[in-house]
Amino acid sequence: MTPADIRHQVVVEELDLAPDGATAVVVRRSIRGIRYHGHLLAIPLDDRRTVPRPRTLTSGAVRDTKPRVSPDGSTVAFVRSWPLDDDRPAALHLLPIDGGTPRRVRSGRHGGVGEIAWSPDGSRIAFTAEVDPPRFLVGPHARAGTTSEDSPRARHITRTDWRWDEEGHVDRWSHLFVVDVARGASPRQVTSGDWGVADIAWHPDGRTVVFASDRGPEPDLDPRTTIWAVDVDAGDGEPREVIAAGGWANKPAVSPDGRWVACIAMLDRRPLDHVSPTIVLAPWDGSRASSPIDLSPDLDRPIGNWVDTDQTGWMVSGRQGPWWLDDSTIVAVVSDRGRSHPRRFRLDPATGRPVDPPTPLDAATIATWPQTATHSLAIAAGTGRVAALATDGTRAMELATVDWPDPADERPNLTTRSSAGSAWRRRFDDVEMRLVEAPGEGGPIDVWICSPVGAGDGPLPTIVDVHGGPLGAWGPTPHIEVHLLASAGYRVVLPNIRGGATYGADWIKPQLGDWGGVDAADVHAAIDHVIDLGLADPERCGVMGLSYGGFMVEWLVGTTDRFKAAVSENGVASQINTWANSDSGPEYDRAALLGDPLSPEGIDKLWRQSPLRNVANVRTPLLMLQAEADLRCPAADNEQFFIALRHLRRTVEYVLYPDEYHVYASAGRPDRRIDRNDRIRDWFDHYLRD
């Protein structure tokens, strides 16, 4: 595989399941020129073949996302955008699940459609969309839903939440709409105000929608989403709060009998990074809105997929639960030791109390510890069928299912049911992934080693790749960049150093407020171990990383000369600078105990954890890659590192990618992704081979 082969990449990245479990609808994302196209595929799961032939439902120069199958299983609702016309608002469409011509649902005075959800009887669809009035714009501007807008005269900003990575300026809130699709009516706006709506779901009563929103007095300074419910037929659009956990809450789901609301939440009012999000439960009547029940108090692992790999797609946010299988069973994804799997949470439907610890949903999870990561789930509650989009070993993500008709039955295995996401890779040699444990100061460190097939056990030029977060983790399914480097003859070392959330609170706590301390020690321990195994040549070692991984690269080259070349991408050079310049800096730094610039002590703490303080010690040739529109780790921060190195006359190059956001390496314009990977390979070839 070479960087140019990125043009062939296909990702199956979204999923929904018909209520009878007979059909799954997935999104197949592919590349055409410099654009991403997304098309819907229907996969018949009752087909006698394990991997049935999918039916193509949509085609053309479009990007179709967010498929949702109607309650009677006859129709798919989805959101369509047009890659060749970026100014055209995304619109709601309907399509028979057996195929046909998509029909656009009538729009109203709103911008592009975001989320969608069917009412229980299938007559209506709730959706979110941006609305007027604009939050900060001054002077003439286009109204929500129109396609042209002159540059505003000004943005009069009074809050710190005016920007967000991958969105740019957050000029309008998204609010809740309902449209009667059976009658072909125009949509009706339900909510309004100086706050937004997200994570929508219907109550079984067919007239109430639950959602997540931050309606606190100062949401930009003290962010805390809670769960709300609104009667869409009441006329006043005034929501009531149904879950107010100690910290934030999102992803609400109502039990089939309508008695309970579940969501993902933090119970600590202002949690630090070592606290994992959990599933909480509250009665629908609101009697315990402020004291919800924790369904997994002893889990010490995060809900959701916290494993890093772009084989699962970075263009969408996976739906990882909670899902109600029945009135006493919830299914959600839990991440553990660099893998993520669906687990079953059982509760007493009368009291809401958990009746046993979360249980792996499939036998392979506990019996053979498979090499998988689950990105998205869908449930057919009436049949006990769970569908998932999951990787398996080095294979890219595919649809998998598990049927569990009775909790007392022996656990079945997840069965792969598609090939649309991984077929493109069959033309290339695979890579070998090996998991070893490196001895570390804080205990054994899980280290994945990716090697060319048939490379043997002799030393090769080796590159350490540091994951992001630092709460992320590496798993057995490598990034495309790792596959490309292994194809070029390198070993790639992927250590799960202290700070990663999938190893529990005790693995995170030592790293809080100590960036560049225990985490850097673990990087050194990992590469030392690989050298001791005879797999790496100590004279030909490089290091690379993105985001927090980019921070770690800049820190390491300022504190050691062991690496012969380095690539830092969208990193953090000065914590003082990033505290305010990052879209989420103050809250991020608070949770990570990095410090703040509001006191001399806080500034000292930020500076102590800034690579810029060590820049004069850098001797390692450094390639710096930066997304120009990155609002998470802004270009202005890393340019300080580059300019300092130039004035020191050190070997450094700086590459800016226009219009790209933080994760452009996986989701940016394809030609820029190719250029990025060409530069990484050439940089290491020059310094580790020549």
NORRA-V748100 format. One record per residue. N is the residue number from 1. SS is DSSP state (H for helix, E for strand, C for the rest). PHI is phi in radians with two decimals (* if undefined). D_LAST is the distance of its C-alpha to the last C-alpha in Angstrom with 2 decimals. Layout:
<<N:SS:PHI:D_LAST> <N:SS:PHI:D_LAST>>
This chain:
<<1:C:*:21.32> <2:C:-2.13:19.44> <3:H:-0.95:20.27> <4:H:-1.08:22.76> <5:H:-1.26:24.70> <6:H:-0.99:25.92> <7:H:-1.07:28.62> <8:H:-1.59:30.12> <9:C:-1.11:30.43> <10:C:-2.22:33.99> <11:E:-2.30:35.40> <12:E:-1.56:38.89> <13:E:-2.22:39.52> <14:E:-2.48:43.29> <15:E:-2.67:46.31> <16:E:-2.54:50.09> <17:E:-2.24:52.61> <18:C:-1.07:56.11> <19:C:-1.00:58.84> <20:C:-1.51:59.92> <21:C:1.29:56.39> <22:C:-1.44:56.58> <23:E:-2.43:53.89> <24:E:-1.91:50.65> <25:E:-2.03:49.30> <26:E:-2.18:45.56> <27:E:-1.81:43.35> <28:E:-1.86:40.58> <29:E:-1.68:38.05> <30:E:-2.38:35.96> <31:E:-2.05:34.09> <32:E:-2.23:35.60> <33:C:1.17:33.60> <34:C:-1.92:32.78> <35:E:-2.11:35.71> <36:E:-1.72:36.52> <37:E:-1.97:39.65> <38:E:-2.31:41.61> <39:E:-2.26:44.31> <40:E:-1.56:46.78> <41:E:-2.11:47.06> <42:E:-1.80:50.10> <43:E:-2.05:49.56> <44:E:-1.31:52.82> <45:C:-1.48:52.66> <46:C:-1.55:55.94> <47:C:-1.09:54.59> <48:C:-1.19:54.89> <49:C:-1.39:51.26> <50:C:-1.08:48.77> <51:C:-1.98:46.43> <52:C:-1.27:48.91> <53:C:-1.35:48.25> <54:C:-1.35:47.88> <55:E:-1.83:49.94> <56:E:-1.38:48.33> <57:C:-1.65:50.56> <58:C:-2.32:48.94> <59:C:-2.73:46.74> <60:C:1.76:45.83> <61:C:-1.43:43.84> <62:C:-2.39:44.74> <63:E:-2.18:43.36> <64:E:-1.67:45.92> <65:E:-2.42:45.65> <66:E:0.93:47.82> <67:E:-1.16:49.90> <68:E:-2.40:53.15> <69:E:-1.50:55.65> <70:C:-1.14:59.32> <71:C:-1.02:61.62> <72:C:-1.54:63.33> <73:C:1.33:60.02> <74:C:-1.64:60.90> <75:E:-2.37:58.76> <76:E:-1.92:55.26> <77:E:-1.67:54.91> <78:E:-2.73:51.53> <79:E:-1.86:49.96> <80:E:-2.02:48.68> <81:E:-2.19:46.52> <82:C:-2.18:45.31> <83:C:-1.03:41.61> <84:C:-1.49:42.56> <85:C:-2.44:45.13> <86:C:-1.14:43.79> <87:C:-1.47:47.09> <88:C:-1.43:49.22> <89:C:-1.13:50.28> <90:C:-1.09:49.49> <91:E:-2.23:52.72> <92:E:-1.44:54.46> <93:E:-2.28:55.05> <94:E:-2.19:56.99> <95:E:-2.67:56.55> <96:E:-1.03:58.50> <97:C:-1.18:56.43> <98:C:-1.47:57.49> <99:C:1.91:55.98> <100:C:2.53:57.35> <101:C:-1.77:56.83> <102:C:-1.06:55.66> <103:E:-2.03:58.29> <104:E:-1.39:57.51> <105:C:-1.38:59.58> <106:C:-0.98:61.51> <107:C:-1.84:59.88> <108:C:-2.16:61.55> <109:C:-1.51:60.86> <110:C:-2.65:57.45> <111:C:-1.51:53.76> <112:C:-1.07:51.22> <113:E:-1.31:52.08> <114:E:-1.82:49.99> <115:E:-1.76:51.32> <116:E:-2.44:54.09> <117:E:-2.71:56.48> <118:E:-1.33:59.48> <119:C:-1.23:62.87> <120:C:-1.02:64.27> <121:C:-1.59:66.73> <122:C:1.35:64.21> <123:C:-1.53:66.33> <124:E:-2.31:64.15> <125:E:-2.22:60.54> <126:E:-1.62:59.43> <127:E:-2.63:56.40> <128:E:-1.89:54.74> <129:E:-2.77:54.12> <130:E:-1.25:53.64> <131:C:-2.37:56.93> <132:C:-1.44:58.54> <133:C:-1.38:59.31> <134:C:-1.13:55.90> <135:C:-1.35:55.00> <136:C:-2.26:53.89> <137:E:-1.22:54.12> <138:E:-2.10:56.41> <139:C:1.61:57.95> <140:C:-1.07:57.99> <141:C:-2.79:55.71> <142:C:-1.28:55.80> <143:C:-1.33:57.51> <144:C:-1.02:55.77> <145:C:1.70:55.27> <146:C:-1.62:55.04> <147:C:-1.85:52.00> <148:C:-2.26:51.96> <149:C:-2.69:51.76> <150:C:-1.24:51.60> <151:C:-1.06:49.68> <152:C:-1.15:52.09> <153:C:-1.12:53.80> <154:E:-2.88:52.53> <155:E:-2.07:51.66> <156:C:-1.57:54.13> <157:C:-1.77:52.30> <158:C:-2.10:54.31> <159:C:-2.34:52.09> <160:C:-1.56:48.50> <161:C:-1.83:47.83> <162:C:-1.49:47.55> <163:E:-2.48:43.90> <164:E:-2.76:41.80> <165:C:-1.04:38.25> <166:C:1.29:38.19> <167:C:-1.96:41.73> <168:E:1.37:41.53> <169:E:-1.29:45.04> <170:C:-1.62:47.48> <171:C:-1.47:50.44> <172:C:-2.43:52.67> <173:C:-1.45:53.60> <174:E:-1.65:53.67> <175:E:-2.22:57.12> <176:E:-1.57:58.92> <177:E:-2.20:60.61> <178:E:-2.31:62.70> <179:E:-2.27:63.51> <180:E:-1.50:66.16> <181:C:-1.32:64.38> <182:C:-1.15:67.46> <183:C:-1.71:69.47> <184:C:1.20:66.74> <185:C:-1.37:67.53> <186:C:-1.36:65.51> <187:C:-1.20:63.48> <188:E:-2.11:65.12> <189:E:-1.31:63.37> <190:C:-1.77:64.27> <191:C:-1.99:62.62> <192:C:-2.77:62.04> <193:C:2.32:61.32> <194:C:-1.49:58.68> <195:C:-2.87:56.60> <196:C:-2.06:54.61> <197:C:-2.10:54.96> <198:E:-2.61:52.29> <199:E:1.02:52.16> <200:E:-1.44:55.45> <201:E:-2.72:57.48> <202:E:-1.54:61.11> <203:C:-1.44:63.81> <204:C:-1.05:65.80> <205:C:-1.23:68.83> <206:C:1.37:67.35> <207:C:-2.28:68.11> <208:E:-2.14:65.77> <209:E:-2.05:62.04> <210:E:-1.79:59.99> <211:E:-2.80:56.92> <212:E:-1.80:54.73> <213:E:-2.77:55.25> <214:C:-1.86:54.94> <215:C:-2.02:58.35> <216:C:-1.25:58.28> <217:C:-1.18:59.61> <218:C:-2.40:56.19> <219:C:-1.14:53.60> <220:C:-1.34:50.87> <221:C:-1.65:51.33> <222:C:-2.39:52.32> <223:C:-1.15:50.90> <224:C:-2.87:52.76> <225:C:-1.30:53.32> <226:E:-2.24:56.38> <227:E:-1.79:57.96> <228:E:-2.20:60.79> <229:E:-2.37:63.20> <230:E:-2.40:65.13> <231:E:-1.40:68.05> <232:C:-1.27:67.04> <233:C:-1.80:70.72> <234:C:-1.28:72.23> <235:C:1.71:71.84> <236:C:-1.58:70.93> <237:C:1.12:67.26> <238:C:-1.63:67.44> <239:C:-1.35:65.17> <240:E:-2.12:65.94> <241:E:-1.42:63.47> <242:E:-2.00:63.20> <243:E:-2.43:60.35> <244:C:-2.19:59.47> <245:C:-1.20:57.19> <246:C:-1.02:56.36> <247:C:-1.80:52.99> <248:C:-1.33:51.69> <249:E:-2.53:52.68> <250:E:-2.71:51.55> <251:E:0.94:51.56> <252:E:-1.27:55.34> <253:E:-2.61:56.97> <254:E:-1.80:60.69> <255:C:-1.11:62.18> <256:C:-0.99:63.99> <257:C:-1.51:67.36> <258:C:1.36:66.57> <259:C:-1.54:67.26> <260:E:-2.27:63.84> <261:E:-2.03:60.84> <262:E:-1.92:57.44> <263:E:-2.79:54.30> <264:E:-1.60:51.02> <265:E:-2.72:51.61> <266:C:-1.85:50.97> <267:C:-1.46:54.10> <268:C:-1.28:53.11> <269:C:-1.09:54.20> <270:C:-2.30:51.01> <271:C:-1.21:48.56> <272:C:-1.61:45.43> <273:C:-1.11:42.20> <274:C:-1.38:43.17> <275:C:-1.57:46.17> <276:C:-1.60:45.61> <277:C:-1.12:47.43> <278:E:-2.25:50.20> <279:E:-1.72:52.83> <280:E:-2.11:56.18> <281:E:-2.36:59.55> <282:E:-2.49:62.59> <283:E:-1.15:65.96> <284:C:-1.10:66.41> <285:C:-1.29:69.56> <286:C:1.42:67.58> <287:C:-1.19:69.48> <288:C:-2.26:66.29> <289:C:-1.03:64.03> <290:C:-1.65:63.08> <291:C:-2.42:62.73> <292:C:-1.18:60.85> <293:E:-1.59:60.37> <294:E:-1.47:56.97> <295:C:-1.47:56.38> <296:C:-2.55:53.59> <297:C:-1.11:54.27> <298:C:-1.92:52.39> <299:C:-1.24:49.38> <300:C:0.99:46.83> <301:C:-2.49:44.38> <302:C:-1.40:43.88> <303:E:-1.32:45.54> <304:C:1.87:43.17> <305:C:-1.63:39.62> <306:C:-1.90:37.33> <307:C:-1.80:34.34> <308:E:-1.49:31.16> <309:C:-2.92:30.05> <310:H:-1.47:30.06> <311:H:-1.25:31.27> <312:H:-1.66:34.70> <313:C:1.49:34.58> <314:C:-1.93:34.57> <315:C:-1.43:37.01> <316:C:-2.37:40.11> <317:C:-1.75:41.57> <318:C:-1.19:42.50> <319:C:-1.65:46.12> <320:C:-1.97:45.91> <321:C:1.94:49.52> <322:C:-1.35:52.09> <323:E:-2.09:53.82> <324:E:-1.54:57.38> <325:E:-1.41:57.84> <326:E:-2.78:61.51> <327:C:-1.17:63.73> <328:C:-2.15:62.49> <329:E:-2.41:58.82> <330:E:-2.07:55.75> <331:E:-2.07:52.27> <332:E:-2.68:49.11> <333:E:-1.45:45.40> <334:E:-2.18:44.40> <335:E:-1.71:40.83> <336:E:-2.63:40.27> <337:C:0.94:37.20> <338:C:1.38:34.70> <339:E:-2.26:37.02> <340:E:-2.42:39.93> <341:E:-2.48:43.10> <342:E:-1.25:46.59> <343:E:-2.24:49.26> <344:E:-1.79:53.03> <345:E:-1.97:55.09> <346:E:-1.79:58.79> <347:E:-2.43:61.54> <348:C:-1.44:65.31> <349:C:-1.14:66.38> <350:C:-1.41:69.51> <351:C:-1.92:67.88> <352:C:1.41:64.21> <353:C:-1.36:63.23> <354:E:-1.15:60.37> <355:C:-1.83:61.78> <356:C:-2.81:58.68> <357:C:-1.13:55.02> <358:C:-0.98:52.54> <359:E:-2.01:52.03> <360:E:-0.96:49.08> <361:C:-1.38:50.19> <362:C:-2.15:48.84> <363:H:-1.11:49.04> <364:H:-1.11:45.35> <365:H:-1.01:44.50> <366:H:-1.71:46.31> <367:H:-1.45:46.43> <368:C:-2.12:42.87> <369:C:0.83:40.88> <370:C:-1.23:39.19> <371:C:-1.60:35.81> <372:E:-2.28:37.20> <373:E:-2.44:37.38> <374:E:-1.68:40.38> <375:E:-1.78:40.04> <376:E:-2.70:43.56> <377:E:-2.21:47.00> <378:E:-2.59:50.26> <379:E:-2.14:53.57> <380:E:-1.87:56.50> <381:C:-1.08:58.97> <382:C:-1.21:61.87> <383:C:-1.86:60.01> <384:C:1.29:57.86> <385:E:-1.65:54.75> <386:E:-2.03:51.54> <387:E:-1.94:48.71> <388:E:-2.47:45.17> <389:E:-1.71:41.85> <390:E:-2.57:39.41> <391:E:-1.48:36.03> <392:E:-2.60:36.03> <393:C:1.12:33.03> <394:C:-1.52:30.01> <395:E:-1.24:32.48> <396:E:-1.19:32.99> <397:E:-1.20:36.35> <398:E:-2.41:39.56> <399:E:-1.30:43.27> <400:E:-2.37:44.79> <401:E:-2.32:48.41> <402:E:-2.48:50.50> <403:E:-1.85:54.31> <404:C:-2.39:56.35> <405:C:-1.21:60.03> <406:C:-2.53:61.33> <407:C:-1.00:59.70> <408:C:-1.41:61.41> <409:C:-1.22:59.65> <410:C:-1.09:56.75> <411:C:-1.16:53.48> <412:C:-1.49:51.90> <413:C:-1.75:48.23> <414:C:-1.12:46.31> <415:E:-2.03:46.16> <416:E:-1.22:43.57> <417:C:-2.14:45.51> <418:C:-2.56:43.06> <419:C:-2.35:39.95> <420:C:-1.19:39.51> <421:C:-1.60:36.67> <422:C:-2.07:34.35> <423:H:-1.07:35.10> <424:H:-1.10:32.34> <425:H:-1.53:29.71> <426:H:-1.14:31.21> <427:H:-1.32:29.19> <428:C:-1.89:25.91> <429:C:-1.10:24.80> <430:C:-1.39:25.81> <431:E:-2.10:23.92> <432:E:-1.81:25.18> <433:E:-1.97:26.48> <434:E:-2.24:27.54> <435:E:-1.85:29.59> <436:E:-2.24:29.60> <437:E:-1.94:31.40> <438:E:-1.67:29.66> <439:C:-1.17:32.13> <440:C:-2.34:32.50> <441:C:-1.06:34.91> <442:C:-1.72:36.85> <443:C:2.13:36.82> <444:C:-1.03:34.61> <445:E:-1.90:31.82> <446:E:-1.20:31.29> <447:E:-2.28:27.59> <448:E:-1.53:26.49> <449:E:-2.11:23.39> <450:E:-1.78:22.08> <451:E:-2.31:20.25> <452:E:-1.08:19.67> <453:C:-1.07:22.88> <454:C:1.34:23.07> <455:C:-1.25:19.96> <456:C:1.34:22.22> <457:C:-1.89:22.27> <458:C:-1.45:19.24> <459:C:-1.23:16.46> <460:E:-2.24:13.81> <461:E:-1.00:11.31> <462:E:-2.29:14.19> <463:E:-2.15:15.40> <464:E:-1.55:18.90> <465:E:-1.97:20.94> <466:E:-1.67:24.13> <467:C:-1.26:27.18> <468:C:-1.56:29.54> <469:C:2.18:33.07> <470:C:-1.35:32.92> <471:C:-1.35:35.64> <472:C:-1.26:33.48> <473:C:-2.80:32.01> <474:E:-1.53:29.55> <475:C:-2.19:31.21> <476:C:-1.35:30.44> <477:C:-1.71:29.86> <478:C:-1.38:26.34> <479:C:-1.03:25.55> <480:H:-1.01:24.19> <481:H:-1.06:20.93> <482:H:-1.20:20.66> <483:H:-1.05:21.49> <484:H:-1.13:18.86> <485:H:-1.19:16.01> <486:H:-1.12:17.50> <487:H:-1.10:17.72> <488:C:-1.52:13.98> <489:C:1.77:13.67> <490:C:-1.73:13.80> <491:E:-1.54:16.77> <492:E:-2.13:18.52> <493:E:-1.77:21.00> <494:E:-2.15:24.09> <495:E:-1.55:26.48> <496:C:-1.63:30.05> <497:C:-1.35:30.47> <498:C:-1.05:33.82> <499:C:2.10:35.20> <500:C:-1.33:35.07> <501:H:-1.28:38.52> <502:H:-1.34:38.53> <503:H:-1.94:38.93> <504:C:1.62:42.08> <505:H:-1.07:43.41> <506:H:-1.19:42.64> <507:H:-1.45:38.90> <508:H:-1.65:39.03> <509:H:-0.91:41.47> <510:C:-1.09:39.32> <511:C:-1.56:36.75> <512:C:-1.10:39.45> <513:C:1.20:39.24> <514:C:-2.42:36.34> <515:C:-1.04:33.18> <516:C:1.52:30.35> <517:C:-1.84:32.48> <518:H:-1.14:33.04> <519:H:-1.19:30.58> <520:H:-1.12:27.67> <521:H:-1.06:28.91> <522:H:-1.22:28.76> <523:H:-1.07:25.12> <524:H:-1.09:24.30> <525:H:-1.10:26.71> <526:H:-1.15:25.14> <527:H:-1.23:21.57> <528:H:-1.04:23.21> <529:H:-1.18:25.16> <530:H:-1.15:22.33> <531:H:-1.13:20.58> <532:H:-1.08:24.03> <533:C:-1.29:24.36> <534:C:1.42:21.36> <535:C:-1.67:19.61> <536:E:-2.21:16.75> <537:E:-1.55:14.33> <538:E:-1.08:15.37> <539:E:-1.53:12.19> <540:E:-2.36:10.27> <541:E:-2.01:13.05> <542:E:-2.16:13.51> <543:E:-2.52:16.89> <544:E:-2.59:18.64> <545:E:3.11:22.31> <546:E:-2.12:25.06> <547:C:1.15:28.41> <548:H:-1.01:29.22> <549:H:-1.07:25.72> <550:H:-1.16:24.53> <551:H:-0.97:26.87> <552:H:-1.12:25.43> <553:H:-1.07:21.83> <554:H:-1.13:23.25> <555:H:-1.19:25.36> <556:H:-1.14:22.72> <557:H:-1.22:20.34> <558:H:-1.59:23.55> <559:H:-2.21:24.67> <560:C:-2.72:21.70> <561:C:-1.94:18.35> <562:C:-1.26:17.26> <563:C:-1.62:14.89> <564:C:-1.52:11.40> <565:E:-2.81:11.86> <566:E:-2.56:15.13> <567:E:-2.28:17.04> <568:E:-1.88:20.75> <569:E:-2.33:23.18> <570:C:0.79:26.89> <571:C:-1.61:27.09> <572:C:-2.29:29.69> <573:C:-1.69:29.13> <574:C:-2.25:32.80> <575:H:-1.12:35.34> <576:H:-1.11:38.08> <577:H:-1.17:36.97> <578:H:-1.27:36.42> <579:H:-0.88:39.82> <580:H:-1.76:41.56> <581:H:-1.43:38.97> <582:C:-1.37:38.10> <583:C:-1.08:40.57> <584:C:-2.24:41.38> <585:H:-1.00:40.42> <586:H:-1.05:43.71> <587:H:-1.24:44.55> <588:H:-1.05:41.01> <589:H:-1.15:40.83> <590:H:-1.08:44.33> <591:H:-1.18:43.56> <592:H:-1.62:40.35> <593:C:0.99:42.19> <594:C:-1.35:39.61> <595:C:2.04:42.36> <596:C:-2.67:43.89> <597:C:-1.57:44.51> <598:C:-1.63:48.27> <599:C:-2.70:48.68> <600:H:-1.01:47.05> <601:H:-1.16:46.26> <602:H:-1.14:44.65> <603:H:-1.14:42.47> <604:H:-1.03:41.41> <605:H:-1.18:40.43> <606:H:-1.06:38.39> <607:H:-1.20:36.61> <608:H:-1.06:35.92> <609:C:-1.85:33.92> <610:C:-1.91:32.02> <611:H:-1.01:28.31> <612:H:-1.04:29.29> <613:H:-1.16:31.15> <614:H:-1.87:27.94> <615:H:-1.09:25.88> <616:H:-1.16:26.10> <617:H:-1.55:24.20> <618:C:-1.28:21.03> <619:C:-2.14:17.91> <620:C:-1.33:15.39> <621:C:-0.99:13.62> <622:E:-2.17:16.04> <623:E:-1.76:16.53> <624:E:-1.91:20.30> <625:E:-1.95:21.95> <626:E:-2.56:25.72> <627:E:-1.37:28.64> <628:C:-1.18:30.90> <629:C:-1.71:34.13> <630:C:-1.12:33.20> <631:C:-1.78:36.37> <632:C:-1.49:35.30> <633:C:-2.21:32.41> <634:C:-1.15:33.04> <635:H:-1.04:30.65> <636:H:-1.01:32.69> <637:H:-1.21:31.73> <638:H:-1.26:27.96> <639:H:-1.12:28.23> <640:H:-1.07:29.58> <641:H:-1.15:26.33> <642:H:-1.09:24.32> <643:H:-1.12:26.87> <644:H:-1.07:26.97> <645:H:-1.15:23.22> <646:H:-1.12:23.46> <647:H:-1.17:26.42> <648:C:-1.45:24.57> <649:C:1.05:21.81> <650:C:-1.65:19.08> <651:C:-1.38:15.92> <652:E:-2.64:17.54> <653:E:-2.32:18.16> <654:E:-2.27:21.30> <655:E:-2.12:22.16> <656:E:-1.81:25.84> <657:E:-1.93:27.26> <658:C:-1.07:30.88> <659:C:1.14:33.81> <660:C:-1.74:31.84> <661:C:-1.78:32.99> <662:C:-1.07:31.53> <663:C:-1.79:30.50> <664:H:-1.04:29.24> <665:H:-1.01:26.12> <666:H:-1.95:28.57> <667:H:-2.23:31.55> <668:C:-1.36:30.49> <669:C:-1.02:30.67> <670:H:-0.98:28.62> <671:H:-1.14:26.73> <672:H:-1.28:25.69> <673:H:-1.09:24.62> <674:H:-1.13:22.46> <675:H:-1.02:20.91> <676:H:-0.98:20.31> <677:H:-1.23:18.51> <678:H:-1.05:16.38> <679:H:-1.17:15.29> <680:H:-1.07:14.71> <681:H:-1.08:12.53> <682:H:-1.14:10.46> <683:H:-1.10:10.29> <684:H:-1.23:9.13> <685:H:-1.02:6.58> <686:H:-1.16:5.11> <687:H:-1.71:5.94> <688:H:-1.81:6.28> <689:H:-1.99:3.83> <690:C:-1.17:0.00>>
